[in-house]
Amino acid sequence: MKKYTLRDVAKAAGVSHMTVSRVLNNNPRVSATTREKVQKVITELGYEPDARARAFVTKKSQLLGLVVSDISNPFNAEISRGIEDKAFEMGYSVIFCSSDESPQRTEACVKHMLRTGVDGMIFTSVRLKEPAVEKLIAEGFPVVLVNRKLSSSDYHYVICNNFLGSYTATKHLLKLGYKKIAMISGYSNFSTGLDRLKGYQKALEDNSLLQRSEYVIETSFSAEGGFEAAKALLALKDRPEAILCGNDYIAFGVMDAAEGSGLSIPEDVALIGFDDTDFAARSRIKLTSVSQKIYEMGSIAVQIIVDTIERKNLDYEHKVVLNPKLIIRESCGYHLHKK
């Protein structure tokens, strides 16, 4: 026998999943007509609410769960600080868990958070398909995604305009006169990897340049991934003049690979990262990078999830997209092209 979800009820009743949640929790903001319609569908389907989906209105722990890919990554450290500071300001505490980009570990993190009794969860590391997270959302549990999105759209998220950031960075390299531009992107099963790759491709297209398949490599968002990808690119007979990276960690790996190949940045190959972490300005080669307001994303995510937990402003999904900014430093070679 099929076990129906809260979203099945919402679809059958022709209302949002949040409206169904309000009906289940006797929220007075629901009209009598809508309440009757939803309750009729619940009876017809034999829907039984998941206890987890109702926990946030029946008890409060003042705890938020935060699942990141790797807490040691400077990006995650900065976004976590924004989350923790805002949570403290709003009277909440945060418990952390690293998923290591693994669906199995993500599921384990979710189970741990639920056992702990968190009032809601924030995820920074989801894939386009993430069953454990999608199940939470389907059952109406308070969830906010930050940095990355799912392929579906019916949930709260706070992200950077990754397409625009990558597009702007590629256009900057083109403006400096580079034509042979490579990209080491994150894997395309992450929204960040996919959207940044699309921005790069669109910038080339708008400048009548064909994408060269050997110039695009997908890898993990890590220095190790950047190092191996850069070794392959720099060994090409017709090697690229510039490399756009999916994040700063990848760019740091490119720096090491270039040094190992006896090449200089930016004299032999220009370089741009993405995230503008603290290390970007302090690296031995001042890294040009796309800034995406990391701390602010974390802070906004907490405001949204607390509003959700405390049943404020629940009439629509919050979809916040922040515009990035290119921070120009030495690695892109701008100073070599000054006239």
Secondary structure, 3 states (H helix, E strand, C coil): CCCCCHHHHHHHHCCCHHHHHHHHCCCCCCCHHHHHHHHHHHHHHCCCCCHHHHHHHHCCCCEEEEEECCCCCHHHHHHHHHHHHHHHHCCCEEEEEECCCCHHHHHHHHHHHHHHCCCEEEECCCCCCCHHHHHHHHCCCCEEEECCCCCCCCCEEEEECHHHHHHHHHHHHHHCCCCCEEEEEECCCCHHHHHHHHHHHHHHHHCCCCCCHHHEEEECCCHHHHHHHHHHHHCCCCCCCEEEECCHHHHHHHHHHHHHCCCCCCCCCEEEEEECCHHHHHCCCCCEEEECCHHHHHHHHHHHHHHHHCCCCCCCCCEEEECCEEECCHHHCHHHCCC
